[in-house]
Amino acid sequence: MEYPYQIKTFEEYQKNYKESVENPEKFWGDVADNFFWRKKWDKVLEWNFKEPKIEWFKGAKLNITENCIDRHLETMGEKPAIIWEPNNPEERTRVVTYSRLHKRVCQFAQVLLNNGVKKGDRVCIYMGMVPELAYAVLGCARIGAIHSVIFGGFSAQSIADRLYDANAEFIVTCDGAYRGGKAIPLKSIIDDALIGNRTVKKVIVYTRTRTPVSMLKGRDIWWEDEMEYAEAQIEKDNVITMPATEMDAEDPLFILYTSGSTGKPKGVVHTCGGYMVWTGYTFVNVFQYKPGEVHFCTADIGWITGHSYILYGPLSAGATSVMFEGIPTYPDAGRFWDIVDKYKVNILYTAPTAIRSLMSYGMDPLKGKDLSSLKVLGTVGEPINEEAWHWYDENIGKHNCPVVDTWWQTETGGILISNLAGVTPSKPSWATLPMPGVQPVLVDERGKEITEPDEHGLLKGNLCIKAPWPGILRTTYGDHERCRTNYFASYENLYFTGDGALKDKDGNYRITGRVDDVLNVSGHRIGTAEVENAINMHTNVVESAVVGFPHNIKGQGIYAFVITEKNTHEDERAKNDILETVARIIGPIAKPDKIQFVNGLPKTRSGKIMRRILRKIAEGETENLGDTTTLLDPGIVDEIKQNKV
Ligand code: WTA
């Protein structure tokens, strides 16, 4: 397979960038010509950020699975699409070729049809990282059902909220999932999530861990039985026929829930055409993928990174994608390096938090591991500190592999700011330059463009984007107004990212982190309001305030200031009860690292919590707390400082 849109030199990048901004319709029309469409578009782009209304490749017809699978069958049918590495290294690897992937996806699509799933229906997928998860996702896409994958670390309550919001009628899950030394009972969590649920009609259960499960008559069915039945329907004389449903370019492909600064997580909606082009284009350009190379993205498919760079991006390029069931430290901290060695991985794409965690084990886990196949290293999910960047570059890349620091978000569908491996320059801890089609701008609180450099010669402001790229979110499910107010209302005619950034004189961007009330804990997005709501559910809690603080490995940790009804200071049990409550309501990933019991919170006279002060205290800065004269009770600040944990 060839990628005529792959940028090969810095000059070419500059030329492409210029063209993409000056004539986006021509530029993206030319790129999109390299993808598989049943019918081409009538118009490449129509948009306004006011409503917002964004339409790419208007009038085009396609099915993304024909682009990601069918079109490769003739020339690459026997090439591995997915190499699956189990949690337990002693267990057998599974290699899924493109033709096998085709068969399984068609089979599962037929299973969905057999169970009454129709185009546009929402199918919630709650599974571990097994190949069947890929079949489920792509099976939905094949018949135009909207998949909504939920990360295996979320609690029953979180799942219930998402099922309700998406009005989902179908669930695909596993009996359990292996993660390191643990087996998580997914089906039983689903059972809890379904208590009181009135919309879900069918639950399809794949057997992975052989954990005992309760199967409800009429509702719960086994994956294996269904697949066997479907096989006979779609296969005759070794020929597989299961036509893909024709989709409009702007039909929804999936919903993925993500945390914002207020309230419950929102269902970010991506559509078929633009998302396909954006993930395919960015995959081939950022990682400079060459046919035959092995790509290993360590993310979970429960997050956007897994959607875009384990499944859709690599598969649309006909790449070989490694899918890993386990965790980086099981059975030991050399696991990633074993996988790189075993499959001769060429591209490794992981998160700064994983790098920092592995760094802390020293060099021993690297001994005897052949990493010479590596060509490109990537990071995503949070700002990477220089120390981690250099460790990655030196010890993993041996100064031979360009490091791409890729900045993007669930809402952006794919990478927006990153160097292109070996093509555009890298700069440690800087995401560097925007992708073609991406027009960043830094603004102040009032939306005025920042033009005056600070004392270091850098521009500093809130990061916005001026115009749409094909992978931008189209709406938030069931509540378009929420999409508008969240992303398009802060500043007129701009998409606001929620991130702060610096820009140097060469046009490079450095993302400094969220400027809203969203935390980034081990690369997972968590809203402070969400955590506060969960803490406040605990019976003894009166009020709480949650802020982030710098954490050596997680990037950010969660610090909770809690007022309780009875005086439970120093009470370890009370702390553990609160942690348990948060794990129940959201999931273990949202458990606070620190809990401090307080008698009051610093509030303004209008009752607003001054988080700025709490953030400083959590960061360990107890001097220079700024103006505290507007506080209702300035004395409370001293008390909180003194009892800091
Ligand atoms: C942060 C993950 C600095 C950022 C793909 C963003 C980053 C949030 C980087 C989105 C990076 C992601 N450098 N910060 N290279 N990549 N972020 O939706 O704050 O899970 O807004 O998408 O992660 O997280 P999300």
Boltz pocket constraint, residues with backbone or C-beta under 6 A from the ligand:
constraints:
  - pocket:
      binder: B
      contacts: [[A, 258], [A, 303], [A, 304], [A, 305], [A, 379], [A, 380], [A, 381], [A, 382], [A, 383], [A, 384], [A, 405], [A, 406], [A, 407], [A, 408], [A, 409], [A, 410], [A, 411], [A, 417], [A, 431], [A, 497], [A, 498], [A, 499], [A, 511], [A, 512], [A, 513], [A, 514], [A, 520], [A, 523], [A, 524], [A, 525]]
      max_distance: 6.0
